[in-house]
Amino acid sequence: MANGKLLRDGCCDGIWIQPAAGGRGGALGAALRAYHMQLGPARSANGDAMQGAFLGPEFSQQEIEQRLARCGARFEMLDDTALALAGH
């Protein structure tokens, strides 16, 4: 609602809102990744439309696995193709 209000107010020349800003963005990203891996053309970078949005801290694969092991999580490592095809 706030974004629509800003747009109608005319205080901005243009407004860009990341289309999957909520929790559903993960599913959208996974579907897009699977499409490009299996069916579509090679993915190309169009620049940083979000202009450097902070995406959170970076962790190495080893750090992630150690953290999961410490809390007793069960997990399996999958390569990109296996991950895209998981559940089919």
N, C-alpha and C positions, 0 to 999 in steps of 0.2 A: 504494500500500500504506500509506503514511504517513497519508493522509487517512482511510482505513478504520480504521486503528488509533486515530486521534484520536476518531472517531465512536464506536467500541466502548468506548473508555476512559471515556466519559461526562464528560470534562473540559469539554465545550462544551454549551451549551444547544441549539445548532443549528450546522450547518456547511454552507456553500455553496461549491461547487467549480465554477469556470468550466468548462463542459462540453467545450470544445475548446481546452484549454490547450496542447496540443502543436502540432506543425507542420501538422497536418491542419485546423486552425482556419481557415486561409485559404480552402480549398476550400469549407468550410461557409459562410463569410461570403459568398463569391462566389455560391454557389447561393441563399442567402437574398436577396441583392441582386437577382439575376435574377428570382426569384419575385415579389418586391414590385414590380419594374419592369414585368413582363410579365403576371402573372396575378393577383396577390394584392391585397388591400386596401392602402391607403396605410400606410406604416410609421409607427408611433407610438413615442415614447420612453416607456419605463416607469421612468425614473429610472436612476441609476447603481448597478447591483447590485454593481459592483466597487469602488465608493466611491473613485473617483479614481485607479485604478491608473495608474502611469506607463507611457505607451505609446511612449515614446521621443521624440527631438527632432523638431521640425517643420522641413521644408524647403520653400521656395517652388518653384513649377513651374520657374522660371528656374534656380534652383540645381541642381535635379535634372537638367535638360537639359544644363547646362554640365558637370556631373560626368560624365554619360554621354558627351558629346562628347569630353571630355579623354581618356577611356580608350578611345576608338575604338568604342564600342558602337553598334550599329545599332538604331534604335527607331522606332516609329510612334506618334503620338498618336491615341487613339480617344476619342470622346465616350462617355458612360455607356451609351447604347443599343447602339452598335457594339461596345463591350467585352462587354456581356452576351450579344450574339449571335455573337461571334467563335467560330469553330470549328464553327458549325452548318452 
